[in-house]
């Protein structure tokens, strides 16, 4: 719970998120504290050099279910490239609901 500049639910990108495991049955939630645009630029540089993994402004949580509640209706989400309106968004892992093969 808190106010965050960026929330990411991630299951890929091993270079940026080495904690992610496709078969662990969890969402990997990354939260970036509300640090402003300059702080976000600083974190972007840290991601490029893999120094972000120990940054205190980045929180990593494994969860089976997540609810994101925007501060106001004017807030919006980017969901896989699509802009979603500022309503609550719930995501739950349904373990083994769909067969997935990875190579």
Buried (B, 14 or more C-beta within 10 A) or exposed (E): EEEBBBBBBBEEEEEBBEEBEEEBEBBBBBBBBBBEEEBBEBBEEBBEEEEBEEBEBBBBEEBEEBEBEBEEEEEEBEEEEEEEEBEEBEBEBEEEEEEEEEE
